[in-house]
Amino acid sequence: MSLAVYAPLAVLVAAATYSLHYTPGPPTPPIIGNLHLLPKEKPHLQFQTWAKECGPVYSLILGTKAMIVLSPNQAIKDLLDKRSGNCSSRPDLHLGQIASGASEVSGGLRMLFRPYGDTWRMIRNIVHNNLNIKAARTYAPYQELENKPMLVGFLDLVRAQDGEKFSDALAGYVSG
């Protein structure tokens, strides 16, 4: 058989199995999914419409990713209270892999894009222990100590009207 026979057959099989494993949702063409149905402005109104049509829990296919949408607050609360371990992780994004996994600076320990798990919980614990109110109060004397020379340096650069050095100094203080 030729490619002309196999290609449409493959598309039909993909379309038939594409949405078998998800909750009901709007009609989903293969490959692009529901991307074409999302408006650029006020998408929340479209989500409300789908909730009325498909029920409080429905699925969208956005390219190759599936998204489960919960519309009433009670459904969201129930899911987060009773099954948070199943839904607490972040989606697997290429940007997230670059930002958290391959970073030379952080050694793969950036919390923002990290998937939920033992490492994420360890990082969260460290962050909370070091950034709580009690810990922040212990940093205040060091902030005061560094603050005054920084402001004097900024003032000198403003008086000298050297915008480039001012930008460099500001970037240095902001980035550590």
C-alpha positions in Angstrom: 0.0 0.0 0.0 1.1 3.5 -0.6 1.7 6.5 1.7 -1.6 8.0 0.5 -3.5 5.1 2.2 -1.4 5.0 5.4 -1.3 8.7 6.2 -5.1 9.3 6.4 -5.5 6.0 8.3 -2.9 7.1 10.8 -4.7 10.4 11.3 -8.0 8.6 11.9 -6.4 6.3 14.5 -4.7 9.2 16.2 -8.0 11.1 16.3 -9.9 8.2 17.7 -7.4 7.5 20.5 -6.4 11.1 21.1 -9.1 11.9 23.6 -10.0 8.5 25.0 -8.2 9.0 28.3 -9.5 12.4 29.2 -12.6 13.9 30.7 -15.2 15.3 28.3 -14.4 18.6 26.7 -15.0 20.6 23.6 -14.5 18.9 20.2 -10.8 18.3 19.7 -9.2 18.0 16.3 -6.0 16.0 16.2 -2.6 17.7 16.3 -3.7 21.3 17.2 -6.3 20.2 19.7 -8.2 23.1 21.2 -5.6 25.8 20.7 -7.7 27.4 17.9 -10.7 27.8 20.2 -9.0 29.9 22.9 -9.6 33.6 22.4 -6.7 36.0 22.8 -8.7 38.3 25.0 -10.8 37.3 28.0 -10.2 33.5 27.7 -11.9 33.1 31.1 -15.3 33.7 29.4 -14.6 30.8 27.1 -13.7 28.6 30.1 -17.0 29.5 31.7 -18.9 28.6 28.5 -17.2 25.2 28.3 -17.9 24.6 32.0 -21.6 25.1 31.2 -21.5 22.8 28.2 -19.1 20.1 29.4 -19.5 20.1 33.1 -17.4 21.2 36.1 -14.4 19.1 35.1 -13.4 19.0 31.5 -10.2 18.6 29.4 -8.6 20.6 26.8 -5.8 19.5 24.4 -3.3 22.2 23.8 -1.0 21.0 21.1 0.6 17.9 22.6 -0.3 18.7 26.2 -3.6 17.8 28.0 -5.0 20.3 30.5 -7.8 19.4 32.9 -9.9 22.4 33.9 -11.9 22.6 37.1 -14.5 25.3 37.2 -16.3 25.6 40.5 -14.3 26.5 43.5 -15.5 23.5 45.5 -14.1 21.1 42.8 -10.7 22.8 43.1 -10.8 22.7 46.9 -11.8 19.1 46.9 -9.0 18.1 44.5 -6.3 20.1 46.3 -7.4 18.9 49.8 -7.9 15.2 48.9 -5.6 14.4 46.1 -2.9 17.1 46.2 -0.1 14.5 45.7 -1.5 13.6 42.3 -1.9 17.2 41.0 0.8 19.2 42.8 3.5 19.0 40.2 4.1 21.5 37.4 3.7 20.6 33.7 6.9 19.4 32.0 8.1 22.4 30.1 11.2 22.7 28.0 11.9 26.1 29.7 11.5 24.5 33.1 14.1 21.9 32.2 16.5 24.6 31.1 15.9 26.8 34.1 15.9 24.1 36.8 17.8 21.1 35.5 20.7 22.3 33.4 21.6 25.4 35.2 25.3 25.7 36.1 24.4 28.3 38.7 21.8 26.5 40.7 23.0 22.9 40.2 19.5 21.9 39.2 17.9 23.2 42.5 15.7 26.1 41.3 12.3 25.7 42.8 10.1 27.5 40.4 10.0 25.0 37.6 11.0 21.9 39.6 8.5 19.0 39.5 6.9 18.1 42.9 8.8 15.5 44.8 11.4 14.9 47.5 13.9 17.4 46.1 11.2 20.1 45.7 10.1 19.5 49.3 13.7 19.8 50.5 14.2 23.1 48.6 10.9 24.4 49.9 11.8 23.6 53.5 15.2 25.4 53.1 13.5 28.4 51.5 10.8 28.7 54.2 13.4 28.2 57.0 15.6 31.0 55.7 12.9 33.5 54.5 10.5 33.5 57.4 9.9 36.6 59.6 12.3 35.4 62.4 15.1 34.8 59.9 14.4 38.0 58.1 14.9 40.0 61.3 18.4 38.5 61.7 19.3 39.8 58.2 18.3 43.4 59.0 21.7 44.5 60.6 23.6 43.2 57.5 21.1 45.0 55.2 21.6 48.2 57.0 25.4 47.8 56.9 25.4 47.3 53.2 22.7 49.8 52.4 24.5 53.0 53.4 27.7 52.5 51.3 25.5 51.5 48.4 23.4 54.6 48.6 26.5 56.9 48.9 28.0 55.2 45.9 24.8 55.8 43.9 24.7 59.4 45.0 28.3 59.9 43.8 27.5 58.4 40.4 24.4 60.6 40.1 26.4 63.7 40.9 29.0 62.6 38.3 26.2 62.1 35.8 27.7 58.8 34.7 24.7 56.8 33.6 26.6 53.8 32.4 28.5 53.3 35.6 25.2 53.9 37.6 23.5 51.1 35.5 26.4 48.8 36.1 26.5 49.5 39.9 22.7 49.0 40.1 22.9 45.7 38.2 25.7 44.6 40.6 23.7 45.3 43.7 20.6 43.8 42.4 22.2 40.5 41.2 24.3 40.2 44.3 
